[in-house]
């Protein structure tokens, strides 16, 4: 699967961990790990929540070019 999100990089830039994000969202840390490795993708509502938690624009989480 193509890299569709930059969640791993945004978390690192924010000084936050996968575990922290999992706790904030009430998700399993394995789910967050899959999002960070682009194995699976969060839905748009979850992406919006992540952007709020990390205080970044949702566009910063998404990859600019898919093609």
C-alpha positions in Angstrom: 0.0 0.0 0.0 1.1 3.5 -0.8 2.1 5.8 2.1 -1.0 7.9 2.5 -0.3 9.5 5.9 2.6 11.0 7.7 1.4 10.2 11.2 4.6 8.7 12.4 6.6 11.8 11.4 3.9 14.2 12.9 3.9 12.3 16.2 7.7 12.5 16.3 7.7 16.2 15.5 5.1 16.7 18.4 7.2 14.6 20.8 4.3 12.2 21.3 4.2 8.4 21.1 1.9 5.8 19.6 1.0 4.8 23.1 0.0 8.3 24.0 -2.2 8.7 20.9 -3.8 5.3 21.6 -4.7 6.4 25.1 -6.1 9.7 23.8 -8.3 8.0 21.2 -9.2 4.9 23.2 -7.7 2.7 20.5 -5.4 -0.3 20.7 -1.7 0.6 20.3 -1.5 -2.0 17.5 -4.0 0.0 15.6 -2.0 3.2 15.9 1.1 1.2 14.8 -0.7 0.1 11.7 -1.6 3.7 10.9 2.0 4.8 11.4 3.3 2.2 9.0 0.5 2.8 6.5 -0.7 -0.8 6.8 -4.2 0.6 7.4 -5.6 4.1 7.5 -7.7 5.9 10.1 -11.1 7.3 8.9 -11.5 11.0 8.3 -13.3 11.6 11.6 -10.3 10.0 13.4 -7.8 12.0 11.4 -9.6 15.2 12.4 -9.4 14.2 16.1 -5.7 13.4 15.7 -5.1 16.8 14.1 -6.8 18.4 17.1 -4.9 16.4 19.6 -1.5 17.2 18.0 -2.4 20.8 17.2 -1.7 20.5 13.5 -3.6 21.1 10.4 -5.1 17.8 9.1 -3.2 18.4 5.8 0.1 18.0 7.7 -0.9 14.4 8.5 -1.7 13.5 4.9 0.9 12.8 2.2 0.9 15.7 -0.4 1.2 13.5 -3.5 -0.3 10.1 -3.8 0.8 9.5 -7.4 
